[in-house]
C-alpha cells in the first residue's frame, strides 16, 4: 500500500493502530505498558509515569495539572 491516503483509510481506529505499533515493537517496556492499558491497570500506568518523571527531575502532579489545564480553555 504505497498511497498514504489508502493507508489512512485502512486504519479504522487510530488508538488501536498506535497500540499495535507499540505492542509489535519488541520493546518489553512498551509491551508491559500496553498490557497494563488493555487490562485497565491505571494504577500501574500512573506508577510508571511517576517513576519516569522522578528520574527526569520533574513533578508528575504539577505536570499533569498543567496538561489538564491546557484542555479546560
C-alpha positions in Angstrom: 0.0 0.0 0.0 2.1 2.9 -1.3 -0.6 5.6 -1.3 -0.7 7.3 2.1 -4.4 8.1 1.7 -5.2 4.4 1.2 -3.2 3.6 4.3 -5.1 6.1 6.4 -8.4 4.8 5.2 -7.3 1.3 6.2 -6.8 2.5 9.8 -10.1 2.0 11.5 -9.1 3.2 14.9 -6.0 5.4 15.5 -5.9 4.2 19.1 -5.7 0.6 18.0 -3.2 1.4 15.3 -0.9 3.1 17.8 -1.3 0.3 20.3 -0.5 -2.3 17.6 2.6 -0.4 16.6 3.8 -0.1 20.1 3.0 -3.7 21.0 4.8 -5.0 17.9 8.0 -3.1 18.7 9.7 -5.9 20.6 10.4 -3.5 23.4 9.5 -5.2 26.7 8.7 -1.9 28.5 6.2 -0.9 25.8 4.7 -4.4 25.8 4.2 -4.2 29.5 2.6 -0.7 29.2 0.2 -1.8 26.5 -0.8 -4.9 28.6 -1.5 -2.6 31.6 -3.5 -0.3 29.4 -5.5 -3.2 27.9 -6.3 -4.5 31.4 -7.3 -1.1 32.7 -4.4 -1.0 35.2 -4.4 2.8 35.6 -2.6 2.5 38.9 0.3 0.6 37.3 0.4 3.1 34.4 0.4 6.0 36.8 3.2 4.5 38.9 5.3 4.0 35.8 4.7 7.7 34.7 5.6 8.9 38.3 8.8 6.9 38.2 9.8 8.3 34.8 9.1 11.9 35.8 11.0 11.4 39.1 14.0 10.0 37.1 14.0 13.1 35.0 13.6 15.5 37.9 10.1 16.5 37.2 7.0 16.6 39.4 4.3 14.3 37.9 1.4 16.0 39.8 2.3 19.5 38.6 3.0 18.5 35.0 -0.3 16.5 34.9 -2.2 19.5 36.3 -0.6 21.8 33.7 -1.5 19.3 31.0 -5.1 19.1 32.1 -5.4 22.9 32.4 -4.5 23.2 28.7 -7.7 21.4 27.8 -10.0 23.4 30.0 -9.9 26.6 27.9 
